[in-house]
Amino acid sequence: GLAPYSYLLYKIDPLNLDVESDELNNTGYWPLALDSVHSFPYVMNFNDTVLNGWSQYTINTSGTQLKDQWRFRNFVAPSEYLYSTQLQSGQVFTDRINNVISSAGTPYWYLETPDFDFSSATNIKMTFDMMVIGSTGTNSSGGNMDYSTDGGNTWTLLQSSMSVTPAYHWYNFLSISQLGNQPGWTTLVTPGPLLDSVYFDLSFLTGQPHVVFRYRFRSN
C-alpha cells in the first residue's frame, strides 16, 4: 500500500520513444497527503481544475464504491445540455443520471472537504451556497452534512442543535427516508430549487486538530 509514503513519483515515456522539445518535464511527483488547512478564513470557489484536498466518491447500498457515471464535477462543457439552468462552472454538482433506476438502487454521493486544523481557531463559522433537488414525498430524498474529528475515520451528523449561534437554512426536512430517516435538505424552494445561502457556527469544534466535513446526497 501507499500508506507509509508521502509522495508518488512518476516518469512519462521512460524509454524516450517520443521526441520532445522538453524532456525534463516527464518526471515529477504528486503529494499523497496534504497538510491540514490552518490558515483562515478558508475560501473555496471551485474554479480550479484540481481542487486540492477535496475528494468525491459514490457508494451503493451494498457498500461498494462506484466508478462510472455517478460523480461530482465542477465544470460544464460548451453547449452542454443542463438539467438545471442554474448549473455553471465554479459550482460542484452531481452528474445527471441518464437511466431510470429504482430508489432502492440509488447510490450515495459524497463530497469531502480537506482536513481542517482548529487547534488555535475560535469563533469558527461555515457558510456556503447550495441547491438541492430532491423529493418530499413518501420516499423522500436529499442531502445532509457529516463531520469527523479524527480525519475521516468516524462520522457524526452535523445537526442544527450543535450550532453555537442559530444556524441559517440548516436542513429543511426532519426525516429523509433515503438517508436513513435523518434530517436534511431537500428541494429548498417552491416551485423549483434555487441557490440559497447556508450558515453554521462551528465554534464547538475549537481545539480539534483534524476536522473533516462531508456532504452526503441520495436521490434518483
N, C-alpha and C positions, 0 to 999 in steps of 0.2 A: 504494500500500500504506500500511499504518498504521505501519510500522517507524519513521519519523522522529518520530512523535508520542508524547506521554506521556499524553494524555487524549482520551477520546471525549465530545464534547458532544452533548446530546440536548435536544429540545423536543417535548413532547406536546401535541397539539391546538393547533398554532401559529396557526390561524385563529380560535381561541376559539369553535368551533361548539358546544361543550358548556359549559353554565353550571355553574360550580363555586363552592363557598364559599371555596376557597383555590386561586387561580391561580398562586401563587408556586412551588408545588412541581412545576410542569410543566416546569421547566428544571433541568438539572443536568449532572453529568459522571461518567464512570467512569474510573478509572485503568487504563491499558493495561498497565502493568507495576508489580509490587510490589517494594519493596526486599528485599534478601536478609534472611533470618532471621539475626540476630546476637545475640539475647538468649536465654540458655539458663538453665535447661532449657526446652525447647520441648515443649509437650503439645498434642495434637490429639485431642479426644474425639468428633468427627464429629456433634455435636449441633446445629450451626447449619445453616440453610437454604443459606447461601453459605459454602463452605469456601475462605477466602481463600488463594490461591496454589496450591491443589490442582487438578489437571486430570485428566480421564479421557477416553479415546478408544479406538476399536476399529478395527483394520486387518485386512483379509482377506489371504489368502495371496498375492494379486496386488499388494499394497501400496496398495490403495485404502481410504481411510477410510470407515467405515460410519456412518450417522446414523439407523438405525432402532431396532429393539428391543435391539440389543447395547449395553449400557451398565452403568455402576456407579450405584448410588444409596445414600442413607443414611437413608431414612425408609420405613416401611411404612404402608400405608393402613389405616383402620379396617376390620376384618373381612376383610382380605385373606388369600387362600389362600397359605400359605408352603410352599415345597418343603423347608424345614428348620425345625423348631420353635424352633431357637435364634436365628433371624434376628429382629432388633429394631431400632428406630430408635436412632441413635447408633453404628451399625456401617456400614461400607461393604461392599456386597455386589453381586454381579452379578445382573442380571435373569434370571429363568428363561427358557429357550428354549422357546417354545411349539410349535415344529415340529421334526420329526426331520430331522437333516441328517447327512451323512457326515462322518467325522473329517477328510477332506481339505478339506471346505468350512468347517470351523470357523475363525473368526477369532481374532485375538489381542486380549485385553483388556489395556489399560494403565492403571495408576493412578500418577500422577506427583506428587511432592511439590513444595513450594516450593523455591527456591534457598536453600541454607544457606551462610553465611559463617563458615568455620572458621579465618579468618586468625589469630585470637588464642585459639582454643579448644584445650584439651588434655584428655586423658582423656575422649574422646568415646565415648559409649555409645548404642546404639539398642535399644529394646525395644518390643514390641507384642504384642497378642493376635491370633490368626488362626485361621481354619478353612479347610481346603482339601478340596474334593470332586473327586476325580479317579480315574483308573484305573491300576492297577499291572499290567495285563495286557500282551499283546504290543504293543498300540498304546497305550502309557501316556500319561497326560495329567496336567497340574497347573500349578504356577506357580513362579516364581523371582524374584530381585531383581537389578536392574542399578543401577550408579551412574555418574555423569558428573562430571567435574571442570571442564568447560567450559560449564556452564549448560544441558546437554542436547543439545549438538551431536553428541557421540560417547558411546557407552555401553560399559561393561565389566561382565561378570557378577561379582556380589559372591559370592565363594566363601569357605567357612569357613576356608581356609588363610590368608586375609588378616586374620582377627580377631587382634588383638594378644594378647588373653587368650582362652581357649577359648570358642567360640560355643556357644550352647544351642539345641537344636532347629533348627539351621540346615541345612535340607534333610534329607530322609529317604529320598531315592531317587537313585541315582547317575546314571541316564540316563533322561530322559523323552523319548520319541520325538517327541511333538508339539511339543516345544521344541527341536528340532534335536539331540536326544540330550544335552542339557545336564542337569546335576543340578538338583534342585528339590524342592518339596514336592508330594506327592500325598496321598490320604486318610490323615490322620495317626493315626487311632485305629481299631482294630477292636473291635466290628463296624461302627461308624459314625463320621463326622467330628465332632469336638468342638472348642470353642475351646481354644487352647493358647498358652502364652507363648513368645516368641522373644527371644533376646538376641544382640547382636553388638557387639564392641569395634571402633569405627571410628577409633581413635587414629592409624592410618596416614594419615588424611586431614588431620591437623593442618597448618595453614598454607594450606590450599586455600580460596580466597575464593568459589567458585561451584560448590558441590556439590549435585547433584540426585539423587534416588533414584526408581526406578520399579518397581512390581510388575507382572510380566507373567504372564498366565494364559491357558491354552488347554485347552479340554475341550468335548466335545459331550454 
